[in-house]
Amino acid sequence: MNTRWKTRYLLAALLALPAAGVQAHLGGEPAHADFLTGLMHPLSGLDHLLAAFAAGLLAVRLGMPAYRSIPLVFLAMLGLGAWGGFSGIQLPVAGSVIALSVLVFGVLLASRNPIPGTAALALVATFAVFQGNTHALALPAEGLIAASIAGLIAMTGMLLAIGIMTGHALQRSARPHLLRIGGSFLAASGLVFLSGFQ
């Protein structure tokens, strides 16, 4: 299978994920937190989905050592933010911060000169805490909290992996500049999300 078809399959999988999330919520909001509710929740909002996907793309764009660090930092801080949310800590303007993360990641991807890896890690860590906190506050506060957080981390890890695979496919294609073009679309999406919070 050539790179063009791999990229198409990856993008089709990404576009299909929100539909899976919609199907999971057709029966109404769950009464108790568990692994499945945590697993499906990242698919319930396009801003959450694109933020994790963009972080995966950014890991590829920046290369080593950020390539290994960004996914691990994102997942660790997402879990920390979720634990805080389940513990009753509510971060301010979290929805706007998630929208901002899509915008910032998009700008970093579109930029000709990537920022240093340490600065990127700081941004990723901050945005991931807010994302995890928002997820937790939207989920039931009773039930298997640890399992719910594990589900959040598992699905977010899948979204990061899709971003990483897509980034690799774009870099290896005959048109590696498509990664930067994709960053422009993500930045535009972030602006649209932000306008919805005004």
Long-range contacts (C-beta under 8 A, 24 or more apart in sequence): 3-169, 3-172, 3-173, 3-174, 4-173, 6-165, 6-169, 7-166, 7-169, 7-170, 7-173, 10-162, 10-165, 10-166, 10-169, 11-166, 13-162, 14-49, 14-53, 14-159, 14-162, 14-166, 17-43, 17-49, 17-159, 18-43, 18-46, 18-49, 29-140, 30-140, 31-140, 31-142, 31-143, 32-140, 32-142, 32-143, 32-144, 33-86, 33-139, 33-140, 33-141, 33-142, 33-143, 33-144, 33-145, 33-147, 33-148, 34-143, 34-144, 34-147, 34-148, 34-151, 35-144, 35-147, 35-148, 35-150, 35-151, 35-154, 36-151, 37-139, 37-140, 37-143, 37-148, 37-151, 38-135, 38-139, 38-147, 38-148, 38-149, 38-150, 38-151, 38-152, 38-153, 38-154, 38-155, 39-151, 39-152, 39-154, 39-155, 40-151, 40-155, 41-135, 41-138, 41-139, 41-151, 41-152, 41-155, 42-135, 42-152, 42-155, 42-156, 42-159, 43-155, 44-138, 45-98, 46-189, 46-193, 47-95, 47-98, 47-99, 47-102, 47-193, 48-98, 48-131, 48-134, 48-135, 49-159, 50-102, 50-186, 50-189, 50-190, 51-98, 51-101, 51-102, 51-105, 51-127, 51-131, 52-131, 52-156, 52-159, 52-160, 52-163, 53-159, 53-160, 53-162, 53-163, 53-166, 54-101, 54-102, 54-105, 54-106, 54-109, 54-163, 54-183, 54-186, 55-105, 55-124, 55-127, 55-128, 55-160, 55-163, 56-159, 56-160, 56-161, 56-162, 56-163, 56-164, 56-165, 56-166, 56-167, 57-105, 57-109, 57-163, 57-164, 57-166, 57-167, 57-179, 57-182, 57-183, 57-186, 58-105, 58-108, 58-109, 58-120, 58-124, 58-163, 59-160, 59-163, 59-164, 59-167, 60-163, 60-164, 60-167, 60-168, 60-171, 60-179, 61-108, 61-109, 61-114, 61-167, 61-179, 61-183, 62-114, 62-117, 62-120, 65-117, 66-117, 66-120, 66-121, 69-117, 69-121, 70-120, 70-121, 70-124, 71-157, 71-160, 71-161, 71-164, 73-121, 73-124, 73-125, 73-128, 74-124, 74-125, 74-128, 74-156, 74-160, 75-128, 75-153, 75-156, 75-157, 75-160, 76-128, 77-124, 77-125, 77-126, 77-128, 77-129, 77-132, 78-128, 78-129, 78-131, 78-132, 78-135, 78-152, 78-153, 78-156, 79-132, 79-149, 79-152, 79-153, 80-129, 80-132, 81-128, 81-129, 81-130, 81-131, 81-132, 81-133, 81-134, 81-135, 81-136, 82-132, 82-133, 82-135, 82-136, 82-148, 82-149, 82-152, 83-132, 83-136, 83-149, 84-129, 84-132, 84-133, 84-136, 85-132, 85-133, 85-134, 85-135, 85-136, 85-137, 86-136, 86-139, 86-141, 86-145, 86-148, 86-149, 89-133, 90-133, 90-137, 91-129, 91-130, 91-133, 91-134, 93-197, 94-130, 94-131, 94-133, 94-134, 94-137, 95-134, 95-197, 96-194, 96-197, 97-126, 97-127, 97-130, 98-127, 98-130, 98-131, 98-134, 98-193, 99-190, 99-193, 99-194, 99-196, 99-197, 100-127, 100-190, 100-194, 101-127, 101-130, 101-131, 101-190, 102-186, 102-187, 102-189, 102-190, 102-193, 103-186, 103-187, 103-189, 103-190, 103-191, 103-193, 103-194, 104-190, 105-183, 105-186, 105-190, 106-183, 106-184, 106-185, 106-186, 106-187, 106-188, 106-189, 106-190, 107-183, 107-187, 108-183, 109-179, 109-180, 109-182, 109-183, 109-186, 109-187, 110-180, 110-181, 110-183, 110-184, 110-187, 111-180, 111-183, 112-180, 131-156
